[in-house]
Amino acid sequence: MAGNNKGKLFIISAPRGSGKTTLCNMLMKKYPSIRYSISYTTRKPRNNEVHGKDYFFTDKETFKAMTENNEFLEWAEVHGNFYGTSKIQIDNALESGTDIILDIDPQGAMQMKEKVTTATYIFITAPSFNELKSRLINRGTESDEHISLRMENAKKEVEFFKFYDYLIVNDATDVAFNQLESIYLAEKLRTTQYSNVLEFMNI
Amino acid sequence: MAGNNKGKLFIISAPRGSGKTTLCNMLMKKYPSIRYSISYTTRKPRNNEVHGKDYFFTDKETFKAMTENNEFLEWAEVHGNFYGTSKIQIDNALESGTDIILDIDPQGAMQMKEKVTTATYIFITAPSFNELKSRLINRGTESDEHISLRMENAKKEVEFFKFYDYLIVNDATDVAFNQLESIYLAEKLRTTQYSNVLEFMNI
């Protein structure tokens, strides 16, 4: 579309079990111009993980220098490893017309929101805490203790929903996907995507 | 959807020939909970026009008193007749869960924007001024002089597009309708539609 070729950044948060990954994968399959943001991390690569695809792997000294140079939009320490979202990586992708999904927890999203006002903030959740718990149990991959912890986290996370632009209550995957797709398509039509009239009236 | 039952106001502007009426009618046909805002007017009813459906017909004294009581979100004088959008009519419709389309020119939209920050502002246009002119000529309903006037107006109107939230460049009706529908569905998912977490987590 004339003039509307800048990429758009989508910050998506959801409690574990909300169906976020499924929905995002469906969206990226339908719209190949969307991809996940790639984080920097100081943790070691696991089997099959590829530098520049799954993560940018780096060492603690480099990571620390990057934080001091304000090169990250947000960063966090998890179990002794550092993870961060590079500002220049995001900027370059958007400039080239790529749409980016940044899958991040509410604390990270709040850090982003102070710096990136042009991004779209989406919160996804299951229709109830009971449903969320059932889904986690049905996965069969988590211990009872882990599930209790996930539920505690979920209760804290949903309190942040007001800081997001959109809320998707994922009751049925096809409906929720339609909602996510609508948000994606609508956000690409924002007037902020255009710099002037001449861009779209083909003068 | 639990908690998300408030109506939403959509302010739509478009130069004549952009296809706005067709697109809005398609949207209202698919989503019967949407209806046009009904204006107050001091002009006399034409054939078949129904009070309370096409317009609220009123006299100049009543209209003047309403402007003095700040009962209008916006109003204008056109060819000696007054037209206005009643705040309480809009509020009541939204409160009852009806979504409202207000079809209005950019001057009116700018008046609205000062007062109504929760509305969604959409600008629709043809892909070029040449295309706009061709469409007006093809309608065969307007004189050359009128078409020149419409084109002058169109050039002024599109300059306002930055004040709107969304821009639809209507090149093909099916694509433009899909875009309008996406905006409608997305805006119904705004977190501002919910007052708290308890509303959507069914606690």
Interface residues (C-beta under 8 A of the other chain):
Chain A: M1 A2 F123 T125 P127 S128 F129 V158 E159 F161 K162 F163 Y164 D165 Y166 L167 I168 V169 N178 Q179 E181 S182 I183 L185 A186 E187 L189 R190 T191 Q193 Y194 V197 F200 M201 N202 I203
Chain B: M1 A2 F123 T125 P127 S128 F129 V158 E159 F161 K162 Y164 D165 Y166 L167 I168 V169 N178 Q179 E181 S182 I183 L185 A186 E187 L189 R190 T191 Q193 Y194 V197 F200 M201 N202 I203
